[in-house]
Amino acid sequence: MEITRSIVRICCFIFGPIVLASYWYTISKMEDPMALWGGIPENLRSANVFCMFVAAAGFLMMWWLFLYKWDSAVVETLNWPWGESGSGGNARLLLGFLLVMIPSAFWIESTNFHISNDYSWTPYLVVGILILVAIGNILLGLLAWSAYQEGFDGGILAVIGAGMLAIQVIINDAIWWSIKFPW
């Protein structure tokens, strides 16, 4: 099956709202939503929330550039920075976007499941989910870097967008939050 830009767009339009809905649903049913902060100090939570908005803006920058601004035929030629341009760029984009969005939709519910139960395996589930999101961000960043190397108009903005997303999903979530959470 050939992965087209339309398929990537449809997946983003389906899974993007699912991420937001999963957060709303889980927080609305939790007894103590503040438990999601884990060991993050209260005085740093507002900075973390700010980083969440920065990350969302970075994601949207990449989403816009890859799926709307740049010509579909050109995006299809995207490869990893160490590869040669050819085809399969949309499939690579789909992989990156899905690795960010699908695990993100499961993170909050898995964290709530961990908080609500005393199983020894739930920390691995939660951290594994965060690592998948980080890998998706890295893949999108590599494609952004490739677009920059290929001279795409605004390619540096895609790299910046990937960096903005990385602040939250790699540094704040996969590393800092995972270390600070009271497992």
Residue pairs with C-beta under 8 A, 6 or more apart in sequence:
3 88
3 90
3 91
3 94
4 72
4 90
5 67
5 72
5 75
5 76
5 90
7 90
7 94
8 66
8 67
8 90
8 93
8 94
8 97
9 67
11 94
11 97
11 98
11 101
12 63
12 67
12 97
12 101
15 97
15 98
15 101
15 102
15 105
16 101
18 101
18 105
19 101
19 104
19 105
22 104
22 105
22 106
22 108
22 109
23 108
25 109
26 108
26 109
26 112
27 33
27 36
27 108
29 112
30 36
30 112
30 115
35 115
36 108
36 111
36 112
36 115
37 45
38 177
38 180
38 181
38 182
39 179
39 180
39 181
39 182
40 48
40 176
40 177
40 180
48 172
51 167
51 168
51 172
52 168
54 164
54 167
54 168
55 164
55 165
55 167
55 168
55 169
57 161
57 164
58 160
58 161
58 162
58 163
58 164
58 165
58 166
58 167
59 100
59 161
59 164
59 165
60 161
61 157
61 158
61 160
61 161
61 164
62 140
62 144
62 158
62 161
62 162
62 165
63 97
65 147
65 152
65 154
65 157
65 158
65 161
66 75
66 93
66 143
66 147
66 158
67 75
67 93
69 153
69 154
70 147
70 152
70 153
72 90
74 152
75 89
75 90
75 93
76 87
76 88
76 89
76 90
77 85
77 86
77 87
77 89
77 150
78 85
78 89
78 92
78 93
78 143
78 146
78 147
78 150
79 85
79 86
79 88
79 89
79 92
79 146
80 92
80 142
80 143
80 146
81 142
81 145
81 146
81 149
83 146
85 150
89 143
92 139
92 143
93 140
93 143
95 136
95 139
96 136
96 137
96 139
96 140
96 143
97 136
97 140
98 136
99 132
99 133
99 135
99 136
99 139
100 133
100 136
100 137
100 140
100 165
100 169
101 136
103 129
103 130
103 132
103 133
103 136
104 133
106 129
107 126
107 129
107 130
107 133
107 173
110 122
110 125
110 126
110 129
111 126
113 122
113 125
114 122
114 123
114 125
114 126
123 181
123 183
126 178
126 181
127 174
127 178
130 169
130 173
130 174
130 177
130 178
131 174
133 169
133 173
133 174
134 166
134 169
134 170
134 173
134 174
137 162
137 165
137 166
137 169
137 170
138 166
138 170
140 162
140 165
141 159
141 162
141 163
141 165
141 166
143 158
144 155
144 158
144 159
144 161
144 162
145 159
145 162
147 155
147 158
147 159
148 155
148 156
148 158
148 159
149 155
152 158
